[in-house]
Amino acid sequence: MCSAEPINCFPVLTNILSNAFLRLFNSTAHIRVWSNPFYSTQNPEVKREIFFICLSYMLILASGLPPHFAVSSMEDYKVKSMH
């Protein structure tokens, strides 16, 4: 009925249970459930903006990591710790 991932299985389970309860109470209506877990767009300008936002975030993150490791190594050297 659905894949084993919870993000895919929960809407299907909700649909099955809700329609079963409707049939239990002799209703002819039915409920449709769908899931769109990820934002998707076909506009290339929006995709380009998202790409550059992610790229700039990664560059800022990458520039901050090496000094962190260098300071950590200097602190270890000062207190003469062994790994």
Backbone bond lengths (Angstrom), bond angles and torsions (degrees), N, CA, C in turn:
res aa  C-N    CA-C-N  psi(-1)  N-CA   C-N-CA  omega(-1)  CA-C   N-CA-C  phi
1 M - - - 1.450 - - 1.524 111.73 -
2 C 1.330 116.14 -37.82 1.459 119.73 179.34 1.522 108.37 -155.00
3 S 1.323 115.00 166.48 1.464 118.17 177.52 1.526 109.08 -74.30
4 A 1.306 116.55 170.62 1.462 121.35 -175.04 1.524 113.08 -78.41
5 E 1.314 117.94 -7.44 1.462 120.05 -179.00 1.526 109.79 -75.60
6 P 1.338 118.44 134.27 1.464 120.90 -177.26 1.532 113.18 -61.85
7 I 1.324 117.11 -31.43 1.457 118.59 -177.18 1.527 111.09 -67.34
8 N 1.332 117.89 -25.79 1.456 121.68 177.83 1.525 112.15 -93.45
9 C 1.300 117.71 -32.51 1.454 121.74 -171.83 1.528 112.46 -80.96
10 F 1.303 119.65 -31.61 1.454 121.50 -175.36 1.528 113.25 -62.76
11 P 1.343 120.21 -45.45 1.469 117.77 177.18 1.525 113.33 -62.71
12 V 1.320 117.78 -36.21 1.459 120.67 178.35 1.528 110.19 -66.93
13 L 1.311 117.25 -43.00 1.460 121.06 178.14 1.531 110.81 -62.99
14 T 1.324 117.37 -42.17 1.456 121.43 177.04 1.517 110.97 -60.63
15 N 1.312 116.96 -41.93 1.452 121.43 179.20 1.530 111.29 -63.95
16 I 1.322 117.08 -44.84 1.464 120.89 -179.74 1.523 110.72 -63.21
17 L 1.326 117.25 -46.79 1.462 120.36 -178.48 1.519 112.39 -66.13
18 S 1.330 117.31 -42.90 1.463 119.10 -178.01 1.524 110.95 -66.28
19 N 1.317 117.93 -40.37 1.457 119.88 178.51 1.529 111.44 -70.06
20 A 1.326 117.31 -32.43 1.463 119.76 175.91 1.522 110.93 -65.64
21 F 1.334 117.43 -41.21 1.463 120.06 177.60 1.529 111.36 -66.05
22 L 1.336 116.77 -36.72 1.461 118.81 177.38 1.532 110.88 -65.13
23 R 1.324 117.80 -42.13 1.464 120.79 177.93 1.528 111.26 -65.96
24 L 1.347 115.39 -33.72 1.460 119.95 179.14 1.521 111.15 -62.29
25 F 1.331 116.76 -35.17 1.463 121.47 -179.53 1.528 112.08 -96.09
26 N 1.339 117.50 21.87 1.467 124.34 175.07 1.526 113.12 57.50
27 S 1.293 116.34 41.84 1.461 120.60 177.39 1.523 109.40 -98.75
28 T 1.329 116.18 146.44 1.464 119.98 177.71 1.525 111.71 -95.39
29 A 1.307 117.04 -6.42 1.467 120.67 179.38 1.523 109.94 -76.79
30 H 1.319 116.17 162.04 1.465 120.39 174.57 1.526 108.54 -141.81
31 I 1.300 115.34 157.52 1.468 122.80 -177.21 1.517 108.35 -112.56
32 R 1.323 115.87 133.25 1.466 120.91 173.96 1.516 108.72 -106.31
33 V 1.308 116.41 134.99 1.462 122.63 179.21 1.511 108.03 -124.89
34 W 1.338 116.83 136.10 1.456 120.53 175.68 1.522 109.02 -139.92
35 S 1.282 114.66 161.53 1.461 120.25 -175.45 1.516 109.85 -133.04
36 N 1.316 115.63 131.49 1.464 123.16 172.09 1.524 107.25 -124.72
37 P 1.340 118.02 81.62 1.462 119.46 -171.94 1.520 114.86 -71.74
38 F 1.340 118.10 -21.10 1.447 119.61 -176.39 1.520 110.08 -120.95
39 Y 1.304 115.19 140.74 1.456 120.93 178.43 1.525 108.66 -73.78
40 S 1.312 116.73 127.24 1.459 119.48 177.32 1.519 109.08 -132.23
41 T 1.307 115.42 145.51 1.450 120.95 179.17 1.512 109.17 -139.37
42 Q 1.314 115.87 151.79 1.451 120.98 177.54 1.527 111.22 -101.76
43 N 1.320 116.74 -4.56 1.456 121.25 -178.62 1.528 109.55 -77.55
44 P 1.353 118.87 118.51 1.472 119.91 -177.70 1.527 113.41 -67.03
45 E 1.341 117.79 -27.38 1.468 119.56 178.82 1.524 110.89 -67.32
46 V 1.315 117.11 -39.98 1.465 120.40 178.85 1.523 109.93 -67.67
47 K 1.326 117.15 -41.01 1.463 120.44 177.50 1.526 110.77 -61.50
48 R 1.320 117.35 -40.66 1.462 121.13 179.20 1.525 110.76 -64.99
49 E 1.344 117.17 -40.97 1.461 120.20 178.79 1.523 111.19 -65.03
50 I 1.315 116.94 -42.60 1.470 120.35 178.24 1.523 110.14 -63.27
51 F 1.334 117.22 -40.03 1.456 120.96 178.74 1.525 110.91 -61.64
52 F 1.342 117.84 -46.11 1.459 120.01 -177.97 1.524 112.30 -70.60
53 I 1.317 117.72 -31.20 1.468 119.69 175.23 1.532 109.64 -65.71
54 C 1.333 116.99 -45.66 1.466 120.75 178.72 1.529 111.42 -64.68
55 L 1.335 116.47 -40.56 1.457 120.78 179.12 1.523 111.26 -63.27
56 S 1.325 117.49 -44.69 1.465 119.78 -179.91 1.526 110.84 -65.79
57 Y 1.323 117.50 -37.92 1.462 120.61 177.11 1.522 110.80 -62.69
58 M 1.317 117.09 -43.91 1.463 120.71 -179.95 1.522 111.43 -66.13
59 L 1.333 117.88 -37.30 1.468 120.35 178.23 1.524 111.15 -66.49
60 I 1.319 117.12 -40.75 1.464 119.96 177.41 1.523 110.26 -64.80
61 L 1.329 116.11 -42.55 1.459 120.18 178.87 1.526 111.16 -64.71
62 A 1.326 117.45 -42.60 1.466 121.36 -179.01 1.524 111.45 -67.20
63 S 1.318 118.24 -31.74 1.460 119.43 179.68 1.528 111.91 -76.49
64 G 1.322 118.24 -19.43 1.457 120.64 -179.36 1.515 114.44 -91.07
65 L 1.312 118.53 -17.34 1.460 120.39 -176.38 1.532 114.66 -75.33
66 P 1.338 121.00 -45.52 1.473 119.12 -178.35 1.532 114.45 -58.57
67 P 1.337 120.24 -41.15 1.474 117.59 176.31 1.531 112.60 -62.66
68 H 1.300 117.61 -32.80 1.461 120.75 178.19 1.529 110.46 -61.62
69 F 1.320 116.61 -44.92 1.462 119.71 179.53 1.526 111.09 -68.67
70 A 1.327 117.38 -35.19 1.462 120.07 179.72 1.523 110.92 -67.24
71 V 1.321 117.68 -42.16 1.465 121.00 178.79 1.519 109.64 -65.39
72 S 1.313 117.06 -39.59 1.460 120.57 178.71 1.521 110.47 -62.32
73 S 1.317 117.65 -42.45 1.464 120.54 179.04 1.518 111.51 -66.03
74 M 1.323 118.26 -38.01 1.460 121.24 179.02 1.524 110.76 -66.77
75 E 1.326 117.09 -39.17 1.463 119.75 177.38 1.526 110.48 -64.21
76 D 1.330 116.97 -40.00 1.466 120.17 177.42 1.525 110.87 -64.31
77 Y 1.322 116.92 -37.50 1.466 120.88 179.80 1.527 110.05 -67.53
78 K 1.335 117.76 -39.35 1.461 120.93 -178.80 1.529 112.49 -65.25
79 V 1.311 116.52 -39.99 1.466 119.29 -178.21 1.527 111.96 -92.72
80 K 1.342 116.60 2.83 1.458 124.06 177.78 1.536 112.07 55.57
81 S 1.323 114.60 47.99 1.468 118.65 179.60 1.526 110.19 -89.81
82 M 1.312 115.27 153.87 1.464 121.72 177.65 1.522 108.04 -112.70
83 H 1.315 116.06 144.83 1.469 120.31 178.79 1.495 109.63 -87.40
